Amino acid sequence: MDESDGKRPESLLPYEEWTEEALRQVMVRALAHVAAHGLPGGHHFYVTFRTDHPNTVIPKRLAAQYPQDMTIVLQHQFWDLAVDEAAGEFTVGLSFGGVPTTLHIPFAAVTAFADPEVRFGLQFHPKLPDAAAETAAAEPVPPPPEEAPAPPAEKPQVVSLDAFRRRTPPKE
């Protein structure tokens, strides 16, 4: 670290990308474990993902209701959880408004993963395929709305992951 200006030198190695990929594998392993053995004890997962990721497959009505991101809860009422590491996705059955639905969620579309039972949480940057990344970079980001509408009764409570993050103490 260059002590003169207090800034970290720019790395020629993608450490942040490697770290995020390693942490994404923690989520993949947790999902695979639950797919094989079920949820142990009071564990349950909140998974937030980009619905507009080009490889996300959800019903059109859900995509219209959640045009950018969506949080699902894997706790009591889900089925057929399957992790396909080769395809880079997981699938899960959930019911929305009484309608059974199968979601196909690429690992690259996941932006947050939490297990509130043990106060564990991770946040990720969505990874878009190259062509989609270029398109997303070219599109302007709309300003946030003045007031967020009240969530529908079915939508799970979203937990702020800031409480789960480990912070490194400042260097003296």
Order of alpha helices (4+ residues) and beta strands (2+ residues): alpha-beta-alpha-beta-beta-beta-beta-beta-beta-alpha
